[in-house]
């Protein structure tokens, strides 16, 4: 599983098999509906499918490891049987990560940066899987925002390295919408070029998030496509290699244009 980040900005399509995700909760909860939507994401151009079994929206209700495994494992197993595409498991629990990797998942996507359950880093190491370490904290309180972000993400990297995760298997996520106010989210976006200079592939997830709604005069979740595309293009121009989104087709097209403009791809390659 090799990713050519130098020549293409990759798109990660979101597949929530949850009843309560903020944007599409309940729509793809059955295995059949989840697989149908996965097929659409792939047809629309997704490079990676991110499967999540527990909502991570603000105020979400935590579920047991067993229930989360029951939700994601059948979907991952059948998805990998039907399509040759990398799959990530969106979880912060090591037991769920192990089960998902055993079922065929390729990547761990951890919103707590291996700090909620440090054993998740060992799961990544034992399977040789990339792990996405997101910046997050329980309270959006910072003495110096950028210095604190660097310190926090450095702690996550140290946990992963101590568990045996290879340097090249670590991806980072600035954690837009997690442990940050709307103002912090904007500041983090403006700092993306510096975040990308930390030396790891960077995944950016801004799709339909509340700070976009606030910037667009209170636009509801269903009306945040243009804002989401703007943040995706901005992130790609700043250096992010993977963009995690709900609206794959539109994002793939927008990023293809950005890749041409920034020189990642040429017009000849697009023919």
Secondary structure, 3 states (H helix, E strand, C coil): CCCCCCCCCEEEEEEECCCCCCCCCCCCCCHHHHHHHHHHHHHCCCCEEEEECCCCCCCCCCCCHHHHHHHHHHHHHHHHHHCCCEEEEECCCHHHHHHHHHHCCCEEEECCCCCCCCHHHHHHHHHCCEEEEECCCCCCCCCCHHHHHHHHHHHHHHHHHHCCCCHHHEEEECCCCCCCCHHHHHHHHHCHHHHHCCCCEEEEECCCCHHHHHHCCCCCHHHCHHHHHHHHHHHHHHCCCEEEECCHHHHHHHHHHHHHHHCCCCHHHHC
